[in-house]
Amino acid sequence: MNKLLVIILFLTIVFALNSITTDEVLIILDIDYKELLNQAMADIEAEDLDSYHEKLITYWQGNKEDQTVLIYLADYYAYIGEAELSLRFIKMLYNYGYRYFDFVSGESFDNIRDNDIFKEAWEDISERLENEPLWQGETHFITMESKLRYHVVLPKNYDPKKKYIAMIGMHGYRGNAKNYATLSRYLTDDDIIFIVPQAAYVYHGQNGKNNMFTWTLYNEEGVPEDIIVESAKLSCEYMVKLSKEIRKKYNISKLYLSGFSQGAYFSFLTGVFHSKHFDGVIMFAGWLDNYTDKEFKAAKKLPVLLIHGDSDAFWSIENAQDDYQVLKDFGYNVELFSFDGGHTLTIEGIEKAVQWMKSKK
């Protein structure tokens, strides 16, 4: 009997696998999940809920434990009044170790807050959260020296006697240097040295997956604001140390600081307070902070290139245009390049960055 069950199970698996066609497998392999999520954000901006929902489900099928998309789906189903589906995704979040449920107080959940099933389940989760400490004891911080890695990608036929443009690339929030360094495939034929530093702070991902990093400690950890600010300052100082090391190691004509998203924010943050160490800043899908007039003016000799998607749902193209105008008003040599896309990096944008760097004397 046991052998028969094994044979039946084997045949079931074989038939299930054979039911997926080659074309269907190729479609799955060709999905750009990062761009898919960007497109979903553009759909919600355009109030196209059907397309938004379809893209979220497709993304979730390929990223079952992604906490961000689980939140989006819980919120979506609450918005359309599907209490049980919303609860399923909330429970998934809880089971994956997520413990920050402030989003449930949002307006979308007003549509299901009085639902008996939702009320009972949410009361149970809330009680568990209240009686379950996130950790034992107290958290404190100490500043210390640490070895932080960075990747260097040299141009093809690199000649140490020749002068090169160098570009430091700061990866985005929850990114890492290894993945970001793959952009070098668009730079190796352009006589540019590409340096990709690893952010210092680990983002504690779902199920212990810690291959994600951030340039500052973050609020989700319950970190005091002054510690967050100090951690950001240390990341800027890290970039200064890196710039000095790069100039010593290589024959550099110009050194540019760039970054994507959070990395873009930090590239300009570093440039504002340490402008003498860099020849320009390139911001891919980035944004400005609320600097004082004195801080803006102190770095106005620093050329800036803003590269931004015209359907960026995280920081809109209108916001990027406002940032451009702010820098222009303070006397910066600033350029805004927009492309057809969302909160992402494109070959078109990278080619623009290369062209811009080479155009500087």
C-alpha positions in Angstrom: 0.0 0.0 0.0 2.8 2.4 0.9 4.5 1.8 -2.5 1.2 2.4 -4.3 0.8 5.8 -2.5 4.4 6.8 -3.5 3.7 5.9 -7.1 0.5 7.9 -7.1 2.2 10.9 -5.5 5.0 10.7 -8.1 2.6 10.6 -11.0 0.6 13.5 -9.6 3.8 15.6 -9.4 4.8 14.6 -12.9 1.4 15.5 -14.4 1.4 18.8 -12.5 4.8 19.7 -13.8 3.8 18.7 -17.4 0.7 20.8 -17.2 2.9 23.9 -17.2 3.9 24.7 -20.7 7.4 26.0 -21.8 5.8 29.3 -22.8 4.3 29.7 -19.4 7.7 29.0 -17.7 9.4 31.6 -20.0 6.7 34.2 -19.1 7.4 33.6 -15.4 11.2 33.9 -15.9 10.8 37.1 -17.8 8.9 39.0 -15.1 10.8 42.0 -13.8 9.4 42.0 -10.3 11.0 45.3 -9.3 9.5 47.1 -12.3 6.2 45.3 -11.8 5.9 46.8 -8.3 6.8 50.2 -9.7 4.1 49.8 -12.3 1.6 48.8 -9.6 2.4 52.0 -7.7 1.8 54.0 -10.9 -1.6 52.3 -11.2 -2.6 53.3 -7.7 -1.6 56.9 -8.5 -3.8 56.7 -11.6 -6.6 55.1 -9.5 -6.6 52.0 -11.8 -7.4 49.5 -9.0 -8.0 46.5 -11.2 -4.6 46.8 -12.8 -3.0 47.6 -9.4 -4.6 44.4 -7.9 -3.5 42.2 -10.8 0.1 43.4 -10.6 0.2 43.0 -6.8 -1.0 39.4 -7.1 1.5 38.6 -9.8 4.3 40.1 -7.7 3.1 38.2 -4.6 3.1 34.9 -6.4 6.8 35.3 -7.0 7.6 36.9 -3.7 5.4 35.2 -1.2 7.2 36.5 2.0 7.7 40.1 0.9 6.2 42.1 3.8 5.7 45.2 1.7 3.4 43.6 -0.8 1.5 41.7 2.0 0.7 45.1 3.5 -0.4 46.5 0.2 -2.7 43.5 -0.4 -4.2 43.6 3.2 -4.9 47.3 2.6 -6.4 46.7 -0.8 -8.8 44.0 0.3 -9.8 46.2 3.3 -10.5 49.1 0.9 -12.8 47.0 -1.2 -14.5 45.5 1.9 -13.1 41.9 1.7 -12.5 41.4 5.4 -11.6 37.8 5.2 -9.0 38.2 2.5 -7.5 41.2 4.3 -7.2 39.2 7.4 -5.4 36.4 5.6 -2.6 38.7 4.6 -2.5 40.3 8.0 -2.1 36.8 9.5 0.7 36.0 7.0 2.5 39.2 8.1 2.2 38.1 11.8 3.4 34.6 11.1 6.4 35.9 9.2 7.4 37.9 12.2 6.0 41.3 11.3 5.0 43.3 14.3 4.3 46.9 13.2 0.6 47.1 12.4 0.0 50.8 12.4 -1.3 50.6 8.9 -4.4 48.9 10.2 -5.5 52.3 11.6 -5.7 53.7 8.1 -8.8 54.8 6.3 -9.0 51.6 4.1 -9.7 49.5 7.2 -12.7 51.7 8.1 -14.6 49.6 5.5 -14.2 46.4 7.5 -13.6 47.6 11.1 -17.1 46.7 12.1 -17.1 43.3 10.4 -17.5 40.7 13.1 -14.9 38.3 11.6 -12.4 41.1 11.4 -13.1 42.5 14.8 -12.7 39.1 16.5 -9.5 38.2 14.7 -7.9 41.7 15.1 -8.7 41.7 18.8 -6.9 38.4 19.1 -3.8 39.7 17.2 -3.9 42.9 19.2 -3.9 41.0 22.5 -1.0 38.9 21.3 1.0 42.0 20.3 0.3 43.7 23.6 1.4 40.6 25.6 4.3 39.7 23.4 7.4 41.8 23.9 9.4 42.3 20.7 12.6 41.7 22.6 13.9 41.3 26.2 15.8 44.1 27.9 16.9 47.5 26.5 18.7 48.5 23.3 21.7 50.8 23.5 24.1 52.0 20.8 27.9 52.6 20.7 30.0 54.2 18.0 33.0 52.2 16.9 35.4 51.7 14.0 34.3 49.0 11.5 35.5 47.5 8.3 33.0 48.2 5.5 33.4 46.6 2.1 33.1 48.2 -1.3 33.3 46.8 -4.8 35.5 48.4 -7.5 34.8 47.7 -11.2 37.6 48.8 -13.5 37.1 49.6 -17.2 38.1 47.1 -19.8 41.8 47.5 -20.8 42.4 49.5 -17.6 45.7 51.4 -17.6 46.9 52.7 -14.2 48.8 55.5 -16.0 45.7 56.8 -17.6 43.3 59.3 -15.8 39.8 58.0 -15.3 36.4 59.4 -14.2 35.3 57.6 -11.0 31.6 57.3 -9.9 30.6 56.1 -6.4 27.2 54.4 -6.5 25.2 54.2 -3.3 22.5 51.5 -3.4 19.0 52.1 -2.3 17.1 51.2 0.9 17.1 47.5 1.5 19.6 47.0 -1.4 23.1 45.7 -1.3 26.4 46.4 -3.0 26.6 43.1 -4.8 23.4 43.6 -6.7 24.0 47.3 -7.3 27.4 46.6 -8.8 25.7 44.7 -11.7 25.1 48.2 -13.2 28.8 48.1 -14.2 27.9 46.2 -17.3 26.7 49.5 -18.7 29.8 51.4 -17.7 32.9 49.2 -18.5 33.3 50.5 -22.0 33.0 54.1 -21.0 36.4 54.7 -19.2 34.7 55.0 -15.9 35.7 53.4 -12.6 32.6 52.3 -10.7 32.8 52.0 -6.9 29.9 50.5 -5.0 30.0 50.7 -1.2 28.0 48.5 1.2 25.8 50.4 3.6 26.6 49.8 7.2 23.2 49.0 8.7 21.4 45.7 8.2 17.7 45.8 7.4 16.3 42.8 9.3 14.2 41.2 6.6 11.5 38.6 6.9 12.4 35.1 8.2 16.0 36.2 9.1 17.0 37.2 5.5 19.6 39.8 6.2 21.0 40.5 2.7 19.4 43.9 2.7 21.0 47.1 4.0 20.2 50.7 4.7 22.3 53.9 5.0 20.7 54.8 8.4 19.1 53.1 11.3 15.4 53.2 10.8 12.2 53.9 12.9 10.9 50.4 12.7 13.5 49.3 15.3 12.2 51.9 17.7 15.5 53.8 17.5 15.5 57.3 19.0 15.6 60.1 16.5 19.0 61.4 17.6 20.6 58.0 17.0 19.0 57.8 13.5 20.5 61.3 12.8 23.9 60.2 14.1 23.9 57.0 12.0 23.1 59.1 8.9 26.0 61.4 9.7 28.4 58.4 10.0 27.3 57.2 6.5 28.2 60.6 5.0 31.6 60.4 6.7 32.1 56.9 5.3 31.6 58.4 1.8 34.3 61.0 2.5 36.8 58.4 3.7 36.0 56.3 0.6 36.6 59.3 -1.7 40.0 59.9 -0.2 40.9 56.2 -0.5 39.8 56.1 -4.2 41.8 59.2 -5.1 44.9 57.6 -3.5 44.5 54.2 -5.2 43.6 55.3 -8.7 44.5 58.0 -11.2 41.3 60.0 -10.9 40.4 63.1 -13.0 36.9 63.6 -11.6 35.0 61.9 -8.7 31.2 61.8 -8.8 28.9 60.7 -6.0 25.7 59.0 -7.1 22.9 56.9 -5.7 19.5 55.4 -6.2 16.5 56.3 -4.1 17.8 56.4 -0.5 21.3 56.2 -1.9 20.5 59.3 -4.0 19.2 61.1 -0.9 22.5 60.3 0.8 24.6 61.3 -2.1 23.3 64.8 -2.0 23.3 64.9 1.8 27.0 64.0 1.7 27.6 66.5 -1.0 26.0 69.4 0.9 28.2 68.9 4.0 31.3 67.6 2.2 31.2 69.3 -1.2 34.9 69.8 -1.5 35.5 66.0 -1.8 33.4 65.5 -4.9 33.1 66.9 -8.4 29.3 66.4 -8.7 26.3 64.5 -7.6 24.0 62.3 -9.6 20.6 61.4 -8.1 18.7 58.5 -9.6 15.1 58.7 -8.2 16.1 60.8 -5.2 14.9 63.7 -3.2 16.2 66.6 -1.1 16.0 67.2 2.6 15.0 70.4 4.4 18.4 72.1 4.4 18.8 75.6 5.6 19.6 78.4 3.2 23.1 78.5 4.5 23.6 74.8 3.9 22.3 75.0 0.4 24.4 78.0 -0.5 27.6 76.4 0.9 27.5 73.6 -1.7 26.2 75.5 -4.7 29.4 75.0 -6.7 28.6 71.3 -6.8 27.0 70.3 -10.1 23.9 68.1 -9.7 22.1 65.8 -12.2 18.6 64.6 -11.3 17.4 61.5 -13.2 13.8 60.7 -12.5 11.0 58.6 -13.9 7.9 60.5 -15.0 5.6 57.9 -13.4 7.6 57.6 -10.2 4.9 56.8 -7.5 7.3 57.1 -4.6 8.6 60.6 -5.3 6.6 62.1 -8.2 8.2 63.9 -11.2 6.4 67.0 -9.9 8.4 66.7 -6.7 11.6 66.2 -8.6 10.8 69.3 -10.7 10.3 71.3 -7.4 13.7 70.0 -6.2 15.3 71.1 -9.5 13.8 74.6 -9.0 15.0 74.8 -5.4 18.6 74.0 -6.5 18.3 76.4 -9.5 17.1 79.2 -7.2 20.2 78.7 -5.0 22.5 79.0 -8.0 23.4 75.4 -8.6 24.5 74.1 -12.0 21.6 71.6 -12.0 20.0 69.5 -14.8 16.8 67.4 -14.6 16.6 64.4 -17.0 13.2 62.5 -17.0 12.4 59.2 -18.6 9.4 57.0 -19.2 9.3 54.8 -16.1 8.7 54.6 -12.4 10.9 54.5 -9.3 13.7 52.6 -11.0 17.0 52.7 -12.8 17.1 52.5 -16.6 19.8 52.1 -19.2 18.7 55.4 -20.6 19.3 57.1 -17.3 22.7 55.5 -16.8 23.7 56.6 -20.3 22.6 60.1 -19.5 24.8 60.0 -16.3 27.8 58.9 -18.3 27.3 61.6 -20.9 26.8 64.3 -18.2 30.0 63.3 -16.3 32.0 63.3 -19.5 30.7 66.7 -20.4 32.2 68.3 -17.3 35.5 70.0 -17.7 
